[in-house]
Amino acid sequence: MRPRDILLFLFVTFLSAYIVYGYCMEYEFGDVDKVIQDIVREITYKRYYRSDFFKEGSRAKGKVKVYSDTGELAYVNSYKNGKLNGVSIGYYKNGNLKTETTFKDDVVDGILRTYYPHGVLNTVETFKGGKKNGLFEKYDIQRKKILQEHYKDDKLHGLVKEYYGNKKVHYEKMYKEGVLHGIRKEYSPEGNLLRESHYVDDVLQGEVRTYFKSGALKFTCKAVDGLLEGVSEEYEENGLLRVLGYYEKGEKHGEFDIYIMGILTKKQFYERGLLKKIQHYAITGGLEYEENMGAGQ
C-alpha cells in the first residue's frame, strides 16, 4: 500500500470514529449500528434532519427532529412503518409552538392546533382521515373567539358563527355540504338583529328582513332565485310605513308610494328599474303636480 493510501485510510478511520463517538454522545446510543443508520439518514435527508430511530429494516420509525436552515428546531414528528404516525409538533424560530396535531398513516387524524408566533392559540380544528370533520374555531391575538365553523368531509356543514371583538355574534349562517343552506342572520355589535334571510343551495330564497338597532322592522320583501320579487315595505323606526313598492326580478317595477309620518307625499313609477314618472301630493291628499322622466332615470 502506498504511503498516500495509508494516510487516507488512517484519516477516514479517525474521522469515522470521531463521528460515531460524537453521535453517541448526542443521542446516548449504545448500539453503533443505530448511530450509523442515523448518519446514513442524515446524508439522505440533508443536515437539518435528526432522528432517534430512523430505520426498521428500510422503514422509518420513532421520532424525527427537523431543523430550519439556520439551525432552529422546526418540527418533531413521529414515524411508524415508514409513515407519519402519532404526534407532530411544529415550532417557530423563537422556540414557541407553531402547530400540534396527530397523524395516522401519513394523514392528519385528530385535533390540529395552530398558534401565533408569541404562543397564543390561533385555530383549533378536527380532522378525520385527512379531511376536516367537526368543529373549527379561530381566535384573535387577545384570545377572543372570532369564528366558529363545522365541517363534514372538508366542506362547511352546519352552523357558522362570526364574532365581533366584544364576543358578540356578528353573523350566523347555516351550511349544507359546502353551500349556504338555511337561515342567515346579521347582528349589531350590541347584539341586536339587523338582517335575516334564507338560502337554498347557496341562493337567496324567501323572506328578507332588515331591522333597526332598536329591533323595529326596517324593510321586508321576498326573494326568488336570488332576486327580490313582489311587494316590498320600508318602515320608520317608530313603525310607520315609509315606502310601499314592488320588485320584479330584482328591479323596481310599478308604483312606489312614499310616506312621511304616515302621510302619502309622492308616488314613483318604475319600469324594469327605470324611474318613469313622479307624482307629488299635498298634505291634504290632493295631487299637486307630476314629473315625467322621459326615457327614465
VMD Tcl script that draws the C-alpha trace (Angstrom):
set ca {
  {0.00 0.00 0.00}
  {1.37 3.38 -0.98}
  {2.08 5.95 1.77}
  {-0.66 8.23 0.43}
  {-3.20 5.39 0.65}
  {-2.09 4.58 4.19}
  {-2.57 8.20 5.27}
  {-6.01 8.34 3.62}
  {-7.04 5.10 5.36}
  {-5.92 6.43 8.76}
  {-7.73 9.73 8.19}
  {-11.02 8.02 7.25}
  {-10.72 5.66 10.23}
  {-10.13 8.58 12.61}
  {-12.99 10.59 11.10}
  {-15.42 7.68 11.33}
  {-14.51 7.09 14.97}
  {-14.97 10.78 15.72}
  {-18.40 10.91 14.03}
  {-19.63 7.75 15.76}
  {-18.39 8.98 19.13}
  {-19.99 12.38 18.58}
  {-23.37 10.90 17.72}
  {-23.20 8.50 20.64}
  {-22.64 11.48 22.94}
  {-25.53 13.43 21.41}
  {-28.10 10.64 21.46}
  {-26.58 8.38 24.13}
  {-26.77 5.40 21.79}
  {-25.17 2.17 22.92}
  {-25.65 0.45 19.57}
  {-23.17 1.62 16.92}
  {-25.44 0.30 14.14}
  {-28.13 2.80 15.15}
  {-25.61 5.61 15.01}
  {-24.53 4.59 11.52}
  {-28.15 4.36 10.45}
  {-28.66 7.90 11.75}
  {-25.64 9.13 9.80}
  {-26.99 7.47 6.64}
  {-30.32 9.05 7.34}
  {-28.75 12.46 7.79}
  {-26.94 12.22 4.47}
  {-30.17 11.17 2.76}
  {-32.43 13.78 4.35}
  {-29.92 16.66 4.49}
  {-28.30 18.04 7.56}
  {-31.36 19.78 9.04}
  {-32.95 16.39 9.96}
  {-32.22 14.32 13.06}
  {-33.86 11.12 14.32}
  {-33.60 8.96 17.41}
  {-34.53 5.80 15.49}
  {-34.68 6.01 11.73}
  {-34.85 2.58 10.21}
  {-36.74 -0.58 10.91}
  {-35.44 -2.58 8.01}
  {-35.99 0.08 5.35}
  {-38.83 1.85 7.14}
  {-38.57 4.94 9.32}
  {-39.73 4.68 12.92}
  {-39.55 6.73 16.07}
  {-39.14 10.47 16.41}
  {-37.67 12.69 13.70}
  {-36.47 16.18 14.52}
  {-36.49 18.67 11.68}
  {-34.33 21.79 11.88}
  {-34.53 25.03 9.94}
  {-31.72 26.09 7.62}
  {-30.45 28.34 10.41}
  {-30.39 25.55 12.98}
  {-33.59 26.10 15.00}
  {-35.83 23.15 15.79}
  {-38.79 23.28 13.36}
  {-40.70 20.01 13.84}
  {-40.73 16.86 15.94}
  {-42.56 14.12 14.04}
  {-43.38 10.52 14.95}
  {-42.96 7.67 12.46}
  {-44.08 4.07 12.36}
  {-43.66 1.67 9.46}
  {-42.20 4.45 7.35}
  {-45.19 6.75 7.76}
  {-46.16 9.65 9.98}
  {-48.00 8.13 12.92}
  {-48.60 9.88 16.20}
  {-47.91 13.36 17.49}
  {-46.37 16.06 15.28}
  {-45.25 19.34 16.84}
  {-44.06 22.42 14.94}
  {-42.07 25.35 16.34}
  {-41.36 28.93 15.35}
  {-37.74 30.06 15.20}
  {-38.23 31.76 18.55}
  {-38.98 28.36 20.10}
  {-42.71 28.89 20.61}
  {-45.28 26.35 19.49}
  {-46.47 26.73 15.89}
  {-48.60 23.61 15.33}
  {-49.51 20.40 17.11}
  {-51.51 17.53 15.71}
  {-51.58 13.77 15.23}
  {-51.08 11.68 12.10}
  {-52.27 8.25 11.09}
  {-50.52 6.64 8.11}
  {-49.30 9.99 6.72}
  {-52.63 11.86 7.03}
  {-53.82 14.22 9.74}
  {-56.22 12.46 12.08}
  {-57.39 14.20 15.24}
  {-57.13 17.72 16.63}
  {-54.94 20.26 14.81}
  {-53.94 23.35 16.78}
  {-52.06 26.34 15.35}
  {-50.50 29.19 17.32}
  {-49.45 32.79 16.77}
  {-45.67 33.41 16.93}
  {-45.91 34.71 20.50}
  {-47.57 31.45 21.66}
  {-51.27 32.35 21.77}
  {-53.72 29.83 20.30}
  {-54.83 30.74 16.75}
  {-57.03 27.88 15.43}
  {-58.40 24.52 16.57}
  {-59.89 22.07 14.09}
  {-60.75 18.40 13.90}
  {-59.60 16.04 11.15}
  {-60.60 12.51 10.29}
  {-58.75 10.63 7.59}
  {-57.05 13.80 6.37}
  {-60.29 15.75 5.98}
  {-61.87 18.41 8.15}
  {-64.64 16.82 10.17}
  {-66.20 18.58 13.11}
  {-65.59 21.86 14.87}
  {-63.25 24.64 13.69}
  {-62.51 27.64 15.92}
  {-60.35 30.71 15.31}
  {-59.14 33.21 17.93}
  {-57.55 36.63 17.71}
  {-54.32 37.59 19.48}
  {-56.34 38.74 22.50}
  {-57.61 35.14 22.84}
  {-61.13 36.10 21.76}
  {-63.05 33.73 19.52}
  {-63.74 35.34 16.13}
  {-65.00 32.37 14.09}
  {-66.70 29.03 14.69}
  {-67.48 26.58 11.88}
  {-68.50 22.95 11.42}
  {-67.17 20.69 8.67}
  {-68.10 17.40 7.09}
  {-65.59 15.78 4.72}
  {-63.75 19.09 4.14}
  {-66.96 21.02 3.45}
  {-68.77 23.53 5.63}
  {-71.75 21.75 7.13}
  {-73.87 23.17 9.92}
  {-73.90 26.45 11.82}
  {-71.17 29.08 11.25}
  {-70.72 31.96 13.67}
  {-68.55 35.06 13.23}
  {-67.88 37.26 16.25}
  {-67.13 40.90 16.98}
  {-64.16 41.79 19.16}
  {-66.55 42.20 22.11}
  {-67.51 38.49 21.81}
  {-70.97 39.29 20.44}
  {-72.13 37.31 17.40}
  {-71.78 39.21 14.10}
  {-73.12 36.59 11.65}
  {-74.91 33.28 11.89}
  {-75.07 31.15 8.75}
  {-76.25 27.62 8.02}
  {-74.31 25.50 5.52}
  {-75.03 22.17 3.89}
  {-72.22 20.31 2.14}
  {-70.26 23.48 1.44}
  {-73.04 25.88 0.40}
  {-75.31 28.29 2.24}
  {-78.49 26.43 3.06}
  {-80.86 27.74 5.69}
  {-81.08 30.84 7.82}
  {-78.54 33.68 7.67}
  {-78.55 36.41 10.33}
  {-76.54 39.56 10.93}
  {-76.29 41.28 14.33}
  {-75.07 44.66 15.57}
  {-72.09 44.91 17.97}
  {-74.68 45.34 20.73}
  {-76.29 42.01 19.86}
  {-79.39 43.27 18.06}
  {-80.67 41.52 14.95}
  {-80.06 43.66 11.83}
  {-80.86 41.33 8.94}
  {-82.26 37.86 8.37}
  {-82.69 35.89 5.18}
  {-82.89 32.33 3.95}
  {-80.80 30.40 1.42}
  {-81.43 27.23 -0.54}
  {-78.37 25.66 -2.20}
  {-76.42 28.94 -1.96}
  {-79.26 31.01 -3.50}
  {-81.30 33.62 -1.63}
  {-84.90 32.41 -1.33}
  {-87.88 33.53 0.73}
  {-88.41 36.40 3.16}
  {-85.71 39.07 3.54}
  {-85.94 41.35 6.55}
  {-83.78 44.15 7.92}
  {-84.12 45.83 11.32}
  {-83.15 48.98 13.18}
  {-80.78 48.57 16.11}
  {-83.80 49.04 18.34}
  {-85.24 45.84 16.88}
  {-88.00 47.56 14.90}
  {-88.66 46.25 11.39}
  {-86.99 48.37 8.69}
  {-87.54 46.51 5.37}
  {-89.23 43.35 4.18}
  {-89.59 41.65 0.78}
  {-89.41 38.16 -0.67}
  {-86.61 36.79 -2.82}
  {-86.93 34.29 -5.65}
  {-83.79 32.68 -7.10}
  {-81.58 35.35 -5.55}
  {-83.62 38.38 -6.66}
  {-86.20 40.48 -4.85}
  {-89.69 39.70 -6.07}
  {-93.12 41.08 -5.17}
  {-94.33 43.63 -2.62}
  {-91.72 45.46 -0.54}
  {-92.26 47.51 2.58}
  {-89.99 50.02 4.30}
  {-90.78 51.41 7.75}
  {-89.75 54.27 10.01}
  {-88.24 53.24 13.33}
  {-91.50 54.24 15.01}
  {-93.35 51.62 12.94}
  {-94.99 53.94 10.41}
  {-94.89 52.88 6.76}
  {-92.32 54.81 4.73}
  {-92.26 53.11 1.28}
  {-94.60 50.63 -0.31}
  {-93.42 49.24 -3.64}
  {-92.97 46.27 -5.91}
  {-89.97 44.37 -7.32}
  {-89.76 42.16 -10.36}
  {-86.63 40.04 -10.88}
  {-84.62 42.28 -8.58}
  {-85.67 45.59 -10.14}
  {-88.16 48.20 -9.04}
  {-91.24 47.83 -11.21}
  {-94.57 49.58 -10.96}
  {-95.76 52.03 -8.29}
  {-93.75 53.04 -5.23}
  {-95.66 55.07 -2.63}
  {-93.58 57.36 -0.39}
  {-94.86 58.40 3.05}
  {-93.72 60.91 5.67}
  {-95.14 60.45 9.16}
  {-97.77 58.17 7.65}
  {-98.90 60.71 5.02}
  {-98.55 59.99 1.30}
  {-96.23 62.62 -0.25}
  {-95.33 61.17 -3.64}
  {-95.70 58.24 -5.98}
  {-92.84 56.95 -8.13}
  {-93.47 54.81 -11.18}
  {-90.78 52.40 -12.41}
  {-90.40 50.22 -15.44}
  {-87.77 47.47 -15.14}
  {-85.72 49.57 -12.73}
  {-86.07 52.86 -14.63}
  {-87.92 55.76 -13.00}
  {-90.57 56.98 -15.46}
  {-92.79 59.38 -13.52}
  {-93.19 61.08 -10.13}
  {-96.45 62.38 -8.69}
  {-96.29 64.86 -5.78}
  {-99.14 65.08 -3.27}
  {-100.22 67.76 -0.82}
  {-100.67 67.07 2.88}
  {-104.43 67.20 2.28}
  {-104.08 64.29 -0.13}
  {-104.58 66.01 -3.47}
  {-102.21 65.73 -6.41}
  {-100.09 68.86 -6.70}
  {-98.01 68.20 -9.81}
  {-96.45 65.47 -11.89}
  {-92.99 64.95 -13.38}
  {-92.40 62.82 -16.45}
  {-88.87 61.44 -16.53}
  {-88.72 60.78 -20.25}
  {-86.59 57.74 -21.00}
  {-86.24 57.12 -17.28}
  {-83.59 57.80 -14.67}
}
mol new
graphics top color blue
foreach p $ca { graphics top sphere $p radius 0.5 }
foreach p [lrange $ca 0 end-1] q [lrange $ca 1 end] { graphics top cylinder $p $q radius 0.2 }
display resetview
